[in-house]
Amino acid sequence: MKIMKTLFFQSLVLTSVLASFNVYAVDQSICNPGAKVELYNNGSLKVCQLKNDYDANNIRCKNGGPVSFYDNGNLESCVLSTPATIAENKCKQDGLISFFIDGKLKSCVKPDN
């Protein structure tokens, strides 16, 4: 019984330790080689120019465009590769889109029509 309590306690400690780390951090391999890359002090990607299209928050960010992330790895802003509709808001292709840290839409360029 003592072994079970010890294992349970150790699993709780391990879970809390792992939960405190930033589990999802975007790797700078998504950036254009040779382009300026900015990182946060914790090593996570802050801003760069995309090498290829990048999918995040159910949208597609355009290759060659700027992309920025919050220090927890959540997408902050990018240029849309394709039109997107988020919470009934239509956002224009090739327009800048931005999100709050919790992933909710902050702003985007509306279609002309």
LOROMI-890778 format. One record per residue: residue number from 1; residue in one letter; x, y, z of N, C-alpha, C in turn. Coordinates in steps of 0.05 Angstrom, whole numbers. Layout:
<recs>
REC num residu    nxx    nyy    nzz   caxx   cayy   cazz    cxx    cyy    czz
REC NUM      A      X      Y      Z      X      Y      Z      X      Y      Z
...
</recs>
This chain:
<recs>
REC num residu    nxx    nyy    nzz   caxx   cayy   cazz    cxx    cyy    czz
REC   1      M     16    -24      0      0      0      0     17     25      0
REC   2      K     40     24     15     58     47     16     70     52    -12
REC   3      I     76     31    -26     87     35    -53     67     49    -71
REC   4      M     41     42    -69     20     54    -86     18     84    -79
REC   5      K     19     91    -54     18    119    -46     42    135    -57
REC   6      T     66    122    -55     90    135    -65     89    139    -95
REC   7      L     80    119   -110     77    122   -139     56    143   -146
REC   8      F     34    143   -132     14    163   -137     25    191   -133
REC   9      F     38    195   -111     50    222   -104     70    230   -126
REC  10      Q     87    211   -134    107    217   -154     95    224   -181
REC  11      S     73    211   -188     59    217   -213     47    245   -212
REC  12      L     36    252   -188     25    279   -185     47    301   -188
REC  13      V     70    296   -176     92    315   -178    101    317   -207
REC  14      L    105    295   -220    113    295   -248     93    310   -266
REC  15      T     68    305   -261     47    318   -277     48    348   -273
REC  16      S     51    357   -248     52    386   -243     77    399   -254
REC  17      V     99    385   -254    124    395   -265    121    398   -296
REC  18      L    111    377   -309    107    378   -338     87    399   -346
REC  19      A     66    403   -330     46    423   -337     57    452   -335
REC  20      S     78    456   -319     89    482   -316    107    490   -340
REC  21      F    116    471   -355    133    477   -379    115    485   -402
REC  22      N    127    501   -420    114    507   -445    115    483   -463
REC  23      V     93    469   -465     92    444   -480     93    449   -510
REC  24      Y     80    471   -519     79    476   -547     94    502   -553
REC  25      A    116    499   -567    132    522   -576    137    518   -605
REC  26      V    133    538   -621    137    536   -650    167    536   -655
REC  27      D    175    518   -672    203    514   -679    210    534   -702
REC  28      Q    234    546   -700    242    565   -720    247    553   -748
REC  29      S    244    527   -751    247    514   -777    225    523   -796
REC  30      I    204    536   -786    183    546   -804    191    572   -818
REC  31      C    213    583   -809    222    609   -819    239    607   -845
REC  32      N    238    628   -861    255    629   -885    284    629   -877
REC  33      P    300    612   -889    329    612   -883    341    639   -889
REC  34      G    357    650   -872    370    676   -876    353    700   -868
REC  35      A    327    695   -863    310    718   -854    315    723   -825
REC  36      K    309    747   -817    312    755   -788    292    739   -771
REC  37      V    302    727   -750    286    712   -731    289    724   -703
REC  38      E    267    729   -690    268    739   -663    257    718   -644
REC  39      L    271    713   -621    262    694   -602    257    708   -575
REC  40      Y    239    696   -559    235    705   -532    258    695   -515
REC  41      N    261    705   -491    282    696   -472    280    666   -466
REC  42      N    255    655   -467    251    627   -461    258    609   -486
REC  43      G    267    622   -508    275    607   -532    253    602   -552
REC  44      S    228    609   -545    206    605   -564    206    627   -586
REC  45      L    196    620   -609    196    638   -632    177    662   -627
REC  46      K    187    686   -632    171    710   -630    162    720   -657
REC  47      V    180    723   -676    172    733   -702    192    724   -724
REC  48      C    182    720   -748    199    714   -771    183    715   -796
REC  49      Q    196    710   -818    183    708   -844    179    679   -851
REC  50      L    155    671   -858    149    642   -863    162    631   -888
REC  51      K    173    607   -886    185    593   -908    163    581   -926
REC  52      N    143    569   -913    120    556   -926     95    565   -913
REC  53      D     72    558   -925     47    564   -911     47    550   -884
REC  54      Y     34    561   -865     34    550   -838      5    550   -827
REC  55      D     -4    527   -817    -30    524   -806    -31    528   -776
REC  56      A    -49    546   -767    -52    550   -738    -80    563   -734
REC  57      N    -92    558   -711   -118    570   -704   -139    566   -726
REC  58      N   -137    543   -740   -156    537   -761   -155    556   -785
REC  59      I   -132    568   -789   -127    586   -812   -100    578   -824
REC  60      R    -95    588   -848    -70    583   -862    -56    610   -866
REC  61      C    -32    612   -854    -15    635   -857      1    633   -883
REC  62      K      6    655   -896     18    655   -922     49    654   -921
REC  63      N     60    637   -938     89    635   -940    100    662   -950
REC  64      G    124    669   -940    137    694   -947    127    718   -931
REC  65      G    105    714   -916     94    735   -900    105    734   -871
REC  66      P    101    756   -856    110    756   -829     91    740   -811
REC  67      V    102    728   -790     86    713   -771     97    719   -743
REC  68      S     79    723   -724     88    728   -697     72    710   -677
REC  69      F     85    704   -655     74    686   -635     77    699   -608
REC  70      Y     59    691   -590     62    698   -562     83    680   -550
REC  71      D     93    687   -526    115    671   -514    105    643   -506
REC  72      N     79    638   -505     69    611   -499     65    594   -524
REC  73      G     72    605   -547     70    590   -572     45    595   -588
REC  74      N     26    609   -577      1    615   -591      6    636   -613
REC  75      L     -8    633   -636     -5    652   -658    -15    679   -650
REC  76      E      1    700   -656     -7    727   -651    -18    740   -676
REC  77      S     -2    738   -698    -11    750   -723      3    737   -747
REC  78      C     -9    740   -770      3    732   -796    -14    743   -819
REC  79      V     -5    738   -843    -20    745   -867    -34    720   -877
REC  80      L    -60    722   -883    -75    699   -891    -68    689   -919
REC  81      S    -64    663   -922    -59    651   -947    -86    646   -962
REC  82      T   -106    641   -947   -133    636   -959   -154    651   -942
REC  83      P   -177    658   -953   -197    671   -937   -205    654   -913
REC  84      A   -214    666   -892   -221    651   -868   -246    664   -856
REC  85      T   -262    647   -843   -285    656   -827   -281    646   -799
REC  86      I   -280    665   -780   -276    658   -752   -298    671   -736
REC  87      A   -313    655   -722   -335    664   -705   -353    684   -721
REC  88      E   -360    676   -745   -377    691   -764   -364    717   -775
REC  89      N   -338    721   -770   -324    743   -781   -309    733   -806
REC  90      K   -314    746   -829   -300    738   -853   -275    755   -855
REC  91      C   -253    741   -862   -227    754   -863   -216    749   -891
REC  92      K   -204    770   -902   -194    770   -930   -167    757   -934
REC  93      Q   -165    742   -955   -140    730   -964   -120    752   -968
REC  94      D    -95    748   -961    -73    767   -964    -75    790   -944
REC  95      G    -94    788   -925    -97    809   -905    -85    800   -878
REC  96      L    -77    819   -862    -66    813   -836    -88    804   -817
REC  97      I    -83    783   -802   -101    773   -781    -86    772   -755
REC  98      S   -100    778   -733    -87    777   -707   -106    765   -686
REC  99      F    -93    753   -666   -108    739   -645    -99    748   -618
REC 100      F   -117    746   -598   -110    750   -571    -95    726   -561
REC 101      I    -82    727   -538    -65    706   -528    -81    680   -524
REC 102      D   -107    682   -519   -124    658   -515   -133    645   -541
REC 103      G   -125    657   -565   -132    646   -590   -157    658   -603
REC 104      K   -171    676   -589   -194    689   -601   -186    711   -620
REC 105      L   -202    714   -641   -196    734   -661   -195    762   -649
REC 106      K   -174    776   -656   -170    804   -647   -179    823   -670
REC 107      S   -167    818   -694   -174    834   -717   -166    820   -743
REC 108      C   -179    829   -765   -171    820   -791   -181    839   -812
REC 109      V   -171    837   -836   -179    853   -858   -204    841   -870
REC 110      K   -226    857   -871   -251    847   -881   -251    847   -912
REC 111      P   -266    828   -924   -268    828   -953   -281    854   -963
REC 112      D   -276    861   -989   -286    886  -1000   -316    886  -1003
REC 113      N   -329    863  -1006   -358    864  -1011   -374    862   -986
</recs>
